[in-house]
Amino acid sequence: MTSSLDHSQSQSSKVGRAYRVVLPPEVRTALGVREGDRVIFQIKDSEISVQSLREFTRALQGSYANLLSGAADELITERRAEAERE
């Protein structure tokens, strides 16, 4: 069985007081986070992924943009059809 995890990108950190974990410099750079930034932890099975709140929000907006633009286009089409009927 082959693991999909790229170990060349793996970093470790120790769990400290109050269960705090310090992000290694390579991880901070890869995520583009600075002190005070918020991050999102996503848990699936026994794995955790970390993403900057900024990137998480951007991805979420992108996934809903297609839905919203389709709904907006549909609404515009409906309004034009109503205007033509009047």
PDB file of N, CA, C and O in Angstrom:
ATOM      1  N   MET A   1       0.843  -1.171   0.000  1.00  0.00           N
ATOM      2  CA  MET A   1       0.000   0.000   0.000  1.00  0.00           C
ATOM      3  C   MET A   1       0.890   1.237   0.000  1.00  0.00           C
ATOM      4  O   MET A   1       1.862   1.304   0.752  1.00  0.00           O
ATOM      5  N   THR A   2       0.563   2.214  -0.840  1.00  0.00           N
ATOM      6  CA  THR A   2       1.346   3.431  -0.947  1.00  0.00           C
ATOM      7  C   THR A   2       0.638   4.557  -0.226  1.00  0.00           C
ATOM      8  O   THR A   2      -0.571   4.737  -0.378  1.00  0.00           O
ATOM      9  N   SER A   3       1.375   5.307   0.549  1.00  0.00           N
ATOM     10  CA  SER A   3       0.799   6.437   1.264  1.00  0.00           C
ATOM     11  C   SER A   3       0.754   7.656   0.347  1.00  0.00           C
ATOM     12  O   SER A   3       1.686   7.899  -0.419  1.00  0.00           O
ATOM     13  N   SER A   4      -0.339   8.422   0.432  1.00  0.00           N
ATOM     14  CA  SER A   4      -0.458   9.627  -0.383  1.00  0.00           C
ATOM     15  C   SER A   4       0.248  10.809   0.274  1.00  0.00           C
ATOM     16  O   SER A   4       0.331  11.881  -0.325  1.00  0.00           O
ATOM     17  N   LEU A   5       0.754  10.635   1.480  1.00  0.00           N
ATOM     18  CA  LEU A   5       1.427  11.703   2.205  1.00  0.00           C
ATOM     19  C   LEU A   5       2.827  11.905   1.660  1.00  0.00           C
ATOM     20  O   LEU A   5       3.604  10.955   1.560  1.00  0.00           O
ATOM     21  N   ASP A   6       3.146  13.130   1.310  1.00  0.00           N
ATOM     22  CA  ASP A   6       4.489  13.467   0.839  1.00  0.00           C
ATOM     23  C   ASP A   6       5.323  13.794   2.068  1.00  0.00           C
ATOM     24  O   ASP A   6       5.207  14.886   2.623  1.00  0.00           O
ATOM     25  N   HIS A   7       6.156  12.864   2.495  1.00  0.00           N
ATOM     26  CA  HIS A   7       6.921  13.037   3.731  1.00  0.00           C
ATOM     27  C   HIS A   7       7.963  14.142   3.623  1.00  0.00           C
ATOM     28  O   HIS A   7       8.452  14.615   4.648  1.00  0.00           O
ATOM     29  N   SER A   8       8.318  14.568   2.411  1.00  0.00           N
ATOM     30  CA  SER A   8       9.270  15.662   2.278  1.00  0.00           C
ATOM     31  C   SER A   8       8.655  16.969   2.758  1.00  0.00           C
ATOM     32  O   SER A   8       9.370  17.936   3.019  1.00  0.00           O
ATOM     33  N   GLN A   9       7.326  17.001   2.876  1.00  0.00           N
ATOM     34  CA  GLN A   9       6.649  18.200   3.350  1.00  0.00           C
ATOM     35  C   GLN A   9       6.172  18.046   4.791  1.00  0.00           C
ATOM     36  O   GLN A   9       5.475  18.925   5.297  1.00  0.00           O
ATOM     37  N   SER A  10       6.521  16.971   5.454  1.00  0.00           N
ATOM     38  CA  SER A  10       6.095  16.731   6.830  1.00  0.00           C
ATOM     39  C   SER A  10       6.986  17.504   7.798  1.00  0.00           C
ATOM     40  O   SER A  10       8.202  17.576   7.623  1.00  0.00           O
ATOM     41  N   GLN A  11       6.367  18.069   8.805  1.00  0.00           N
ATOM     42  CA  GLN A  11       7.077  18.779   9.864  1.00  0.00           C
ATOM     43  C   GLN A  11       6.495  18.311  11.182  1.00  0.00           C
ATOM     44  O   GLN A  11       5.350  17.861  11.242  1.00  0.00           O
ATOM     45  N   SER A  12       7.279  18.416  12.229  1.00  0.00           N
ATOM     46  CA  SER A  12       6.759  18.019  13.537  1.00  0.00           C
ATOM     47  C   SER A  12       6.841  19.189  14.506  1.00  0.00           C
ATOM     48  O   SER A  12       7.604  20.135  14.308  1.00  0.00           O
ATOM     49  N   SER A  13       6.040  19.099  15.553  1.00  0.00           N
ATOM     50  CA  SER A  13       6.013  20.102  16.591  1.00  0.00           C
ATOM     51  C   SER A  13       5.563  19.425  17.875  1.00  0.00           C
ATOM     52  O   SER A  13       4.845  18.426  17.830  1.00  0.00           O
ATOM     53  N   LYS A  14       5.969  19.948  18.994  1.00  0.00           N
ATOM     54  CA  LYS A  14       5.630  19.367  20.286  1.00  0.00           C
ATOM     55  C   LYS A  14       4.403  20.065  20.857  1.00  0.00           C
ATOM     56  O   LYS A  14       4.253  21.281  20.732  1.00  0.00           O
ATOM     57  N   VAL A  15       3.534  19.291  21.482  1.00  0.00           N
ATOM     58  CA  VAL A  15       2.368  19.847  22.171  1.00  0.00           C
ATOM     59  C   VAL A  15       2.838  20.367  23.520  1.00  0.00           C
ATOM     60  O   VAL A  15       3.383  19.618  24.330  1.00  0.00           O
ATOM     61  N   GLY A  16       2.621  21.655  23.752  1.00  0.00           N
ATOM     62  CA  GLY A  16       3.085  22.284  24.980  1.00  0.00           C
ATOM     63  C   GLY A  16       1.970  22.516  25.974  1.00  0.00           C
ATOM     64  O   GLY A  16       0.910  21.895  25.900  1.00  0.00           O
ATOM     65  N   ARG A  17       2.222  23.420  26.904  1.00  0.00           N
ATOM     66  CA  ARG A  17       1.231  23.774  27.927  1.00  0.00           C
ATOM     67  C   ARG A  17      -0.055  24.232  27.264  1.00  0.00           C
ATOM     68  O   ARG A  17      -0.033  24.845  26.197  1.00  0.00           O
ATOM     69  N   ALA A  18      -1.156  23.934  27.896  1.00  0.00           N
ATOM     70  CA  ALA A  18      -2.489  24.287  27.397  1.00  0.00           C
ATOM     71  C   ALA A  18      -2.701  23.713  26.002  1.00  0.00           C
ATOM     72  O   ALA A  18      -3.498  24.240  25.226  1.00  0.00           O
ATOM     73  N   TYR A  19      -1.993  22.637  25.681  1.00  0.00           N
ATOM     74  CA  TYR A  19      -2.120  21.931  24.404  1.00  0.00           C
ATOM     75  C   TYR A  19      -1.794  22.818  23.202  1.00  0.00           C
ATOM     76  O   TYR A  19      -2.352  22.622  22.122  1.00  0.00           O
ATOM     77  N   ARG A  20      -0.923  23.764  23.374  1.00  0.00           N
ATOM     78  CA  ARG A  20      -0.522  24.658  22.280  1.00  0.00           C
ATOM     79  C   ARG A  20       0.519  23.977  21.409  1.00  0.00           C
ATOM     80  O   ARG A  20       1.389  23.249  21.886  1.00  0.00           O
ATOM     81  N   VAL A  21       0.396  24.239  20.118  1.00  0.00           N
ATOM     82  CA  VAL A  21       1.346  23.706  19.140  1.00  0.00           C
ATOM     83  C   VAL A  21       1.898  24.888  18.358  1.00  0.00           C
ATOM     84  O   VAL A  21       1.138  25.716  17.856  1.00  0.00           O
ATOM     85  N   VAL A  22       3.219  24.964  18.255  1.00  0.00           N
ATOM     86  CA  VAL A  22       3.861  26.027  17.489  1.00  0.00           C
ATOM     87  C   VAL A  22       4.045  25.527  16.056  1.00  0.00           C
ATOM     88  O   VAL A  22       4.576  24.438  15.834  1.00  0.00           O
ATOM     89  N   LEU A  23       3.603  26.329  15.088  1.00  0.00           N
ATOM     90  CA  LEU A  23       3.792  25.958  13.689  1.00  0.00           C
ATOM     91  C   LEU A  23       5.244  26.185  13.307  1.00  0.00           C
ATOM     92  O   LEU A  23       5.763  27.286  13.490  1.00  0.00           O
ATOM     93  N   PRO A  24       5.909  25.167  12.779  1.00  0.00           N
ATOM     94  CA  PRO A  24       7.305  25.341  12.346  1.00  0.00           C
ATOM     95  C   PRO A  24       7.395  26.405  11.250  1.00  0.00           C
ATOM     96  O   PRO A  24       6.424  26.636  10.529  1.00  0.00           O
ATOM     97  N   PRO A  25       8.554  27.049  11.122  1.00  0.00           N
ATOM     98  CA  PRO A  25       8.707  28.115  10.122  1.00  0.00           C
ATOM     99  C   PRO A  25       8.322  27.686   8.704  1.00  0.00           C
ATOM    100  O   PRO A  25       7.731  28.472   7.964  1.00  0.00           O
ATOM    101  N   GLU A  26       8.644  26.463   8.321  1.00  0.00           N
ATOM    102  CA  GLU A  26       8.313  25.986   6.977  1.00  0.00           C
ATOM    103  C   GLU A  26       6.800  25.926   6.768  1.00  0.00           C
ATOM    104  O   GLU A  26       6.300  26.204   5.679  1.00  0.00           O
ATOM    105  N   VAL A  27       6.089  25.562   7.820  1.00  0.00           N
ATOM    106  CA  VAL A  27       4.623  25.482   7.749  1.00  0.00           C
ATOM    107  C   VAL A  27       4.035  26.888   7.681  1.00  0.00           C
ATOM    108  O   VAL A  27       3.129  27.147   6.888  1.00  0.00           O
ATOM    109  N   ARG A  28       4.542  27.788   8.503  1.00  0.00           N
ATOM    110  CA  ARG A  28       4.054  29.181   8.482  1.00  0.00           C
ATOM    111  C   ARG A  28       4.259  29.801   7.108  1.00  0.00           C
ATOM    112  O   ARG A  28       3.379  30.488   6.590  1.00  0.00           O
ATOM    113  N   THR A  29       5.414  29.557   6.529  1.00  0.00           N
ATOM    114  CA  THR A  29       5.712  30.098   5.203  1.00  0.00           C
ATOM    115  C   THR A  29       4.791  29.483   4.152  1.00  0.00           C
ATOM    116  O   THR A  29       4.245  30.195   3.309  1.00  0.00           O
ATOM    117  N   ALA A  30       4.619  28.172   4.201  1.00  0.00           N
ATOM    118  CA  ALA A  30       3.765  27.486   3.223  1.00  0.00           C
ATOM    119  C   ALA A  30       2.321  27.966   3.317  1.00  0.00           C
ATOM    120  O   ALA A  30       1.639  28.082   2.299  1.00  0.00           O
ATOM    121  N   LEU A  31       1.849  28.246   4.536  1.00  0.00           N
ATOM    122  CA  LEU A  31       0.476  28.708   4.734  1.00  0.00           C
ATOM    123  C   LEU A  31       0.334  30.213   4.550  1.00  0.00           C
ATOM    124  O   LEU A  31      -0.771  30.726   4.370  1.00  0.00           O
ATOM    125  N   GLY A  32       1.459  30.911   4.598  1.00  0.00           N
ATOM    126  CA  GLY A  32       1.403  32.368   4.494  1.00  0.00           C
ATOM    127  C   GLY A  32       0.796  33.021   5.711  1.00  0.00           C
ATOM    128  O   GLY A  32       0.124  34.046   5.596  1.00  0.00           O
ATOM    129  N   VAL A  33       1.023  32.438   6.889  1.00  0.00           N
ATOM    130  CA  VAL A  33       0.447  33.000   8.108  1.00  0.00           C
ATOM    131  C   VAL A  33       1.509  33.718   8.936  1.00  0.00           C
ATOM    132  O   VAL A  33       2.694  33.386   8.909  1.00  0.00           O
ATOM    133  N   ARG A  34       1.030  34.710   9.665  1.00  0.00           N
ATOM    134  CA  ARG A  34       1.892  35.470  10.576  1.00  0.00           C
ATOM    135  C   ARG A  34       1.276  35.422  11.967  1.00  0.00           C
ATOM    136  O   ARG A  34       0.140  34.981  12.140  1.00  0.00           O
ATOM    137  N   GLU A  35       2.021  35.873  12.935  1.00  0.00           N
ATOM    138  CA  GLU A  35       1.524  35.911  14.304  1.00  0.00           C
ATOM    139  C   GLU A  35       0.223  36.713  14.349  1.00  0.00           C
ATOM    140  O   GLU A  35       0.146  37.816  13.807  1.00  0.00           O
ATOM    141  N   GLY A  36      -0.787  36.155  14.992  1.00  0.00           N
ATOM    142  CA  GLY A  36      -2.079  36.816  15.114  1.00  0.00           C
ATOM    143  C   GLY A  36      -3.090  36.379  14.062  1.00  0.00           C
ATOM    144  O   GLY A  36      -4.289  36.598  14.229  1.00  0.00           O
ATOM    145  N   ASP A  37      -2.611  35.753  12.964  1.00  0.00           N
ATOM    146  CA  ASP A  37      -3.539  35.253  11.942  1.00  0.00           C
ATOM    147  C   ASP A  37      -4.328  34.078  12.491  1.00  0.00           C
ATOM    148  O   ASP A  37      -3.873  33.388  13.403  1.00  0.00           O
ATOM    149  N   ARG A  38      -5.495  33.855  11.943  1.00  0.00           N
ATOM    150  CA  ARG A  38      -6.325  32.716  12.344  1.00  0.00           C
ATOM    151  C   ARG A  38      -6.131  31.593  11.337  1.00  0.00           C
ATOM    152  O   ARG A  38      -5.911  31.832  10.149  1.00  0.00           O
ATOM    153  N   VAL A  39      -6.216  30.371  11.833  1.00  0.00           N
ATOM    154  CA  VAL A  39      -6.116  29.188  10.987  1.00  0.00           C
ATOM    155  C   VAL A  39      -7.321  28.294  11.231  1.00  0.00           C
ATOM    156  O   VAL A  39      -7.962  28.357  12.280  1.00  0.00           O
ATOM    157  N   ILE A  40      -7.612  27.466  10.248  1.00  0.00           N
ATOM    158  CA  ILE A  40      -8.717  26.520  10.325  1.00  0.00           C
ATOM    159  C   ILE A  40      -8.132  25.123  10.436  1.00  0.00           C
ATOM    160  O   ILE A  40      -7.238  24.755   9.674  1.00  0.00           O
ATOM    161  N   PHE A  41      -8.634  24.350  11.382  1.00  0.00           N
ATOM    162  CA  PHE A  41      -8.257  22.945  11.520  1.00  0.00           C
ATOM    163  C   PHE A  41      -9.417  22.109  11.005  1.00  0.00           C
ATOM    164  O   PHE A  41     -10.549  22.256  11.466  1.00  0.00           O
ATOM    165  N   GLN A  42      -9.140  21.242  10.061  1.00  0.00           N
ATOM    166  CA  GLN A  42     -10.164  20.333   9.561  1.00  0.00           C
ATOM    167  C   GLN A  42      -9.752  18.922   9.950  1.00  0.00           C
ATOM    168  O   GLN A  42      -8.625  18.493   9.700  1.00  0.00           O
ATOM    169  N   ILE A  43     -10.688  18.212  10.565  1.00  0.00           N
ATOM    170  CA  ILE A  43     -10.415  16.864  11.056  1.00  0.00           C
ATOM    171  C   ILE A  43     -11.191  15.864  10.221  1.00  0.00           C
ATOM    172  O   ILE A  43     -12.405  15.982  10.058  1.00  0.00           O
ATOM    173  N   LYS A  44     -10.482  14.881   9.694  1.00  0.00           N
ATOM    174  CA  LYS A  44     -11.117  13.800   8.948  1.00  0.00           C
ATOM    175  C   LYS A  44     -10.456  12.507   9.386  1.00  0.00           C
ATOM    176  O   LYS A  44      -9.250  12.315   9.227  1.00  0.00           O
ATOM    177  N   ASP A  45     -11.269  11.634   9.936  1.00  0.00           N
ATOM    178  CA  ASP A  45     -10.768  10.383  10.508  1.00  0.00           C
ATOM    179  C   ASP A  45      -9.702  10.724  11.548  1.00  0.00           C
ATOM    180  O   ASP A  45      -9.998  11.424  12.516  1.00  0.00           O
ATOM    181  N   SER A  46      -8.493  10.254  11.374  1.00  0.00           N
ATOM    182  CA  SER A  46      -7.445  10.533  12.360  1.00  0.00           C
ATOM    183  C   SER A  46      -6.431  11.550  11.834  1.00  0.00           C
ATOM    184  O   SER A  46      -5.328  11.656  12.370  1.00  0.00           O
ATOM    185  N   GLU A  47      -6.799  12.302  10.783  1.00  0.00           N
ATOM    186  CA  GLU A  47      -5.890  13.284  10.199  1.00  0.00           C
ATOM    187  C   GLU A  47      -6.437  14.699  10.375  1.00  0.00           C
ATOM    188  O   GLU A  47      -7.645  14.929  10.345  1.00  0.00           O
ATOM    189  N   ILE A  48      -5.515  15.631  10.559  1.00  0.00           N
ATOM    190  CA  ILE A  48      -5.873  17.035  10.716  1.00  0.00           C
ATOM    191  C   ILE A  48      -5.146  17.824   9.639  1.00  0.00           C
ATOM    192  O   ILE A  48      -3.951  17.636   9.412  1.00  0.00           O
ATOM    193  N   SER A  49      -5.882  18.710   8.980  1.00  0.00           N
ATOM    194  CA  SER A  49      -5.234  19.621   8.038  1.00  0.00           C
ATOM    195  C   SER A  49      -5.374  21.036   8.583  1.00  0.00           C
ATOM    196  O   SER A  49      -6.341  21.353   9.277  1.00  0.00           O
ATOM    197  N   VAL A  50      -4.404  21.876   8.264  1.00  0.00           N
ATOM    198  CA  VAL A  50      -4.396  23.263   8.736  1.00  0.00           C
ATOM    199  C   VAL A  50      -4.393  24.161   7.509  1.00  0.00           C
ATOM    200  O   VAL A  50      -3.634  23.945   6.564  1.00  0.00           O
ATOM    201  N   GLN A  51      -5.251  25.171   7.539  1.00  0.00           N
ATOM    202  CA  GLN A  51      -5.349  26.105   6.428  1.00  0.00           C
ATOM    203  C   GLN A  51      -5.540  27.499   7.000  1.00  0.00           C
ATOM    204  O   GLN A  51      -6.217  27.669   8.014  1.00  0.00           O
ATOM    205  N   SER A  52      -4.952  28.491   6.362  1.00  0.00           N
ATOM    206  CA  SER A  52      -5.163  29.859   6.842  1.00  0.00           C
ATOM    207  C   SER A  52      -6.628  30.216   6.648  1.00  0.00           C
ATOM    208  O   SER A  52      -7.259  29.773   5.688  1.00  0.00           O
ATOM    209  N   LEU A  53      -7.163  31.008   7.549  1.00  0.00           N
ATOM    210  CA  LEU A  53      -8.552  31.436   7.448  1.00  0.00           C
ATOM    211  C   LEU A  53      -8.769  32.187   6.138  1.00  0.00           C
ATOM    212  O   LEU A  53      -9.821  32.071   5.510  1.00  0.00           O
ATOM    213  N   ARG A  54      -7.764  32.956   5.736  1.00  0.00           N
ATOM    214  CA  ARG A  54      -7.850  33.719   4.491  1.00  0.00           C
ATOM    215  C   ARG A  54      -8.056  32.793   3.299  1.00  0.00           C
ATOM    216  O   ARG A  54      -8.934  33.044   2.473  1.00  0.00           O
ATOM    217  N   GLU A  55      -7.261  31.724   3.194  1.00  0.00           N
ATOM    218  CA  GLU A  55      -7.392  30.776   2.083  1.00  0.00           C
ATOM    219  C   GLU A  55      -8.680  29.967   2.186  1.00  0.00           C
ATOM    220  O   GLU A  55      -9.322  29.683   1.174  1.00  0.00           O
ATOM    221  N   PHE A  56      -9.057  29.598   3.399  1.00  0.00           N
ATOM    222  CA  PHE A  56     -10.304  28.862   3.606  1.00  0.00           C
ATOM    223  C   PHE A  56     -11.493  29.687   3.121  1.00  0.00           C
ATOM    224  O   PHE A  56     -12.375  29.178   2.429  1.00  0.00           O
ATOM    225  N   THR A  57     -11.507  30.964   3.492  1.00  0.00           N
ATOM    226  CA  THR A  57     -12.587  31.866   3.089  1.00  0.00           C
ATOM    227  C   THR A  57     -12.601  32.044   1.582  1.00  0.00           C
ATOM    228  O   THR A  57     -13.664  32.022   0.961  1.00  0.00           O
ATOM    229  N   ARG A  58     -11.422  32.221   0.988  1.00  0.00           N
ATOM    230  CA  ARG A  58     -11.316  32.391  -0.456  1.00  0.00           C
ATOM    231  C   ARG A  58     -11.855  31.154  -1.188  1.00  0.00           C
ATOM    232  O   ARG A  58     -12.585  31.280  -2.171  1.00  0.00           O
ATOM    233  N   ALA A  59     -11.497  29.975  -0.710  1.00  0.00           N
ATOM    234  CA  ALA A  59     -11.965  28.731  -1.335  1.00  0.00           C
ATOM    235  C   ALA A  59     -13.474  28.582  -1.172  1.00  0.00           C
ATOM    236  O   ALA A  59     -14.166  28.161  -2.099  1.00  0.00           O
ATOM    237  N   LEU A  60     -13.975  28.926  -0.001  1.00  0.00           N
ATOM    238  CA  LEU A  60     -15.407  28.837   0.255  1.00  0.00           C
ATOM    239  C   LEU A  60     -16.178  29.809  -0.637  1.00  0.00           C
ATOM    240  O   LEU A  60     -17.211  29.453  -1.204  1.00  0.00           O
ATOM    241  N   GLN A  61     -15.677  31.024  -0.757  1.00  0.00           N
ATOM    242  CA  GLN A  61     -16.324  32.009  -1.628  1.00  0.00           C
ATOM    243  C   GLN A  61     -16.305  31.532  -3.076  1.00  0.00           C
ATOM    244  O   GLN A  61     -17.282  31.710  -3.804  1.00  0.00           O
ATOM    245  N   GLY A  62     -15.209  30.934  -3.490  1.00  0.00           N
ATOM    246  CA  GLY A  62     -15.105  30.433  -4.853  1.00  0.00           C
ATOM    247  C   GLY A  62     -16.102  29.329  -5.127  1.00  0.00           C
ATOM    248  O   GLY A  62     -16.685  29.272  -6.209  1.00  0.00           O
ATOM    249  N   SER A  63     -16.305  28.451  -4.160  1.00  0.00           N
ATOM    250  CA  SER A  63     -17.239  27.348  -4.370  1.00  0.00           C
ATOM    251  C   SER A  63     -18.681  27.835  -4.409  1.00  0.00           C
ATOM    252  O   SER A  63     -19.512  27.240  -5.095  1.00  0.00           O
ATOM    253  N   TYR A  64     -18.991  28.904  -3.686  1.00  0.00           N
ATOM    254  CA  TYR A  64     -20.346  29.447  -3.706  1.00  0.00           C
ATOM    255  C   TYR A  64     -20.550  30.451  -4.838  1.00  0.00           C
ATOM    256  O   TYR A  64     -21.687  30.723  -5.223  1.00  0.00           O
ATOM    257  N   ALA A  65     -19.475  30.997  -5.367  1.00  0.00           N
ATOM    258  CA  ALA A  65     -19.592  31.988  -6.445  1.00  0.00           C
ATOM    259  C   ALA A  65     -20.297  31.389  -7.648  1.00  0.00           C
ATOM    260  O   ALA A  65     -21.134  32.041  -8.272  1.00  0.00           O
ATOM    261  N   ASN A  66     -19.960  30.145  -7.976  1.00  0.00           N
ATOM    262  CA  ASN A  66     -20.601  29.490  -9.114  1.00  0.00           C
ATOM    263  C   ASN A  66     -22.095  29.314  -8.869  1.00  0.00           C
ATOM    264  O   ASN A  66     -22.903  29.511  -9.776  1.00  0.00           O
ATOM    265  N   LEU A  67     -22.457  28.951  -7.664  1.00  0.00           N
ATOM    266  CA  LEU A  67     -23.876  28.798  -7.334  1.00  0.00           C
ATOM    267  C   LEU A  67     -24.600  30.135  -7.411  1.00  0.00           C
ATOM    268  O   LEU A  67     -25.690  30.240  -7.973  1.00  0.00           O
ATOM    269  N   LEU A  68     -23.967  31.154  -6.833  1.00  0.00           N
ATOM    270  CA  LEU A  68     -24.600  32.466  -6.802  1.00  0.00           C
ATOM    271  C   LEU A  68     -24.686  33.094  -8.183  1.00  0.00           C
ATOM    272  O   LEU A  68     -25.698  33.708  -8.520  1.00  0.00           O
ATOM    273  N   SER A  69     -23.637  32.948  -8.987  1.00  0.00           N
ATOM    274  CA  SER A  69     -23.690  33.551 -10.317  1.00  0.00           C
ATOM    275  C   SER A  69     -24.754  32.864 -11.154  1.00  0.00           C
ATOM    276  O   SER A  69     -25.442  33.523 -11.934  1.00  0.00           O
ATOM    277  N   GLY A  70     -24.904  31.557 -11.010  1.00  0.00           N
ATOM    278  CA  GLY A  70     -25.950  30.834 -11.724  1.00  0.00           C
ATOM    279  C   GLY A  70     -27.327  31.295 -11.278  1.00  0.00           C
ATOM    280  O   GLY A  70     -28.225  31.460 -12.104  1.00  0.00           O
ATOM    281  N   ALA A  71     -27.498  31.503  -9.989  1.00  0.00           N
ATOM    282  CA  ALA A  71     -28.776  31.970  -9.456  1.00  0.00           C
ATOM    283  C   ALA A  71     -29.046  33.396  -9.914  1.00  0.00           C
ATOM    284  O   ALA A  71     -30.184  33.738 -10.238  1.00  0.00           O
ATOM    285  N   ALA A  72     -28.016  34.227  -9.945  1.00  0.00           N
ATOM    286  CA  ALA A  72     -28.180  35.613 -10.391  1.00  0.00           C
ATOM    287  C   ALA A  72     -28.553  35.645 -11.864  1.00  0.00           C
ATOM    288  O   ALA A  72     -29.440  36.398 -12.266  1.00  0.00           O
ATOM    289  N   ASP A  73     -27.879  34.830 -12.673  1.00  0.00           N
ATOM    290  CA  ASP A  73     -28.201  34.768 -14.104  1.00  0.00           C
ATOM    291  C   ASP A  73     -29.639  34.310 -14.313  1.00  0.00           C
ATOM    292  O   ASP A  73     -30.352  34.846 -15.161  1.00  0.00           O
ATOM    293  N   GLU A  74     -30.056  33.326 -13.545  1.00  0.00           N
ATOM    294  CA  GLU A  74     -31.422  32.817 -13.644  1.00  0.00           C
ATOM    295  C   GLU A  74     -32.440  33.894 -13.265  1.00  0.00           C
ATOM    296  O   GLU A  74     -33.470  34.045 -13.922  1.00  0.00           O
ATOM    297  N   LEU A  75     -32.140  34.636 -12.205  1.00  0.00           N
ATOM    298  CA  LEU A  75     -33.033  35.711 -11.758  1.00  0.00           C
ATOM    299  C   LEU A  75     -33.139  36.807 -12.824  1.00  0.00           C
ATOM    300  O   LEU A  75     -34.231  37.304 -13.098  1.00  0.00           O
ATOM    301  N   ILE A  76     -32.025  37.176 -13.411  1.00  0.00           N
ATOM    302  CA  ILE A  76     -32.026  38.200 -14.467  1.00  0.00           C
ATOM    303  C   ILE A  76     -32.856  37.735 -15.659  1.00  0.00           C
ATOM    304  O   ILE A  76     -33.645  38.503 -16.210  1.00  0.00           O
ATOM    305  N   THR A  77     -32.677  36.481 -16.052  1.00  0.00           N
ATOM    306  CA  THR A  77     -33.445  35.926 -17.168  1.00  0.00           C
ATOM    307  C   THR A  77     -34.941  35.955 -16.869  1.00  0.00           C
ATOM    308  O   THR A  77     -35.746  36.319 -17.726  1.00  0.00           O
ATOM    309  N   GLU A  78     -35.306  35.570 -15.650  1.00  0.00           N
ATOM    310  CA  GLU A  78     -36.715  35.588 -15.249  1.00  0.00           C
ATOM    311  C   GLU A  78     -37.283  37.000 -15.280  1.00  0.00           C
ATOM    312  O   GLU A  78     -38.396  37.214 -15.760  1.00  0.00           O
ATOM    313  N   ARG A  79     -36.515  37.973 -14.765  1.00  0.00           N
ATOM    314  CA  ARG A  79     -36.981  39.367 -14.727  1.00  0.00           C
ATOM    315  C   ARG A  79     -37.153  39.922 -16.141  1.00  0.00           C
ATOM    316  O   ARG A  79     -38.105  40.655 -16.408  1.00  0.00           O
ATOM    317  N   ARG A  80     -36.239  39.576 -17.045  1.00  0.00           N
ATOM    318  CA  ARG A  80     -36.346  40.042 -18.433  1.00  0.00           C
ATOM    319  C   ARG A  80     -37.575  39.443 -19.105  1.00  0.00           C
ATOM    320  O   ARG A  80     -38.277  40.122 -19.855  1.00  0.00           O
ATOM    321  N   ALA A  81     -37.829  38.168 -18.831  1.00  0.00           N
ATOM    322  CA  ALA A  81     -39.007  37.497 -19.410  1.00  0.00           C
ATOM    323  C   ALA A  81     -40.283  38.150 -18.879  1.00  0.00           C
ATOM    324  O   ALA A  81     -41.236  38.344 -19.635  1.00  0.00           O
ATOM    325  N   GLU A  82     -40.312  38.489 -17.600  1.00  0.00           N
ATOM    326  CA  GLU A  82     -41.475  39.163 -17.009  1.00  0.00           C
ATOM    327  C   GLU A  82     -41.681  40.537 -17.643  1.00  0.00           C
ATOM    328  O   GLU A  82     -42.809  40.934 -17.936  1.00  0.00           O
ATOM    329  N   ALA A  83     -40.581  41.254 -17.847  1.00  0.00           N
ATOM    330  CA  ALA A  83     -40.672  42.593 -18.447  1.00  0.00           C
ATOM    331  C   ALA A  83     -41.186  42.520 -19.871  1.00  0.00           C
ATOM    332  O   ALA A  83     -41.939  43.393 -20.302  1.00  0.00           O
ATOM    333  N   GLU A  84     -40.794  41.500 -20.603  1.00  0.00           N
ATOM    334  CA  GLU A  84     -41.271  41.341 -21.984  1.00  0.00           C
ATOM    335  C   GLU A  84     -42.763  41.011 -22.025  1.00  0.00           C
ATOM    336  O   GLU A  84     -43.464  41.429 -22.946  1.00  0.00           O
ATOM    337  N   ARG A  85     -43.247  40.270 -21.042  1.00  0.00           N
ATOM    338  CA  ARG A  85     -44.658  39.900 -20.988  1.00  0.00           C
ATOM    339  C   ARG A  85     -45.541  41.105 -20.654  1.00  0.00           C
ATOM    340  O   ARG A  85     -46.719  41.127 -21.013  1.00  0.00           O
ATOM    341  N   GLU A  86     -44.987  42.092 -19.980  1.00  0.00           N
ATOM    342  CA  GLU A  86     -45.779  43.254 -19.540  1.00  0.00           C
ATOM    343  C   GLU A  86     -45.989  44.251 -20.627  1.00  0.00           C
ATOM    344  O   GLU A  86     -46.634  45.276 -20.408  1.00  0.00           O
TER     345      GLU A  86
END
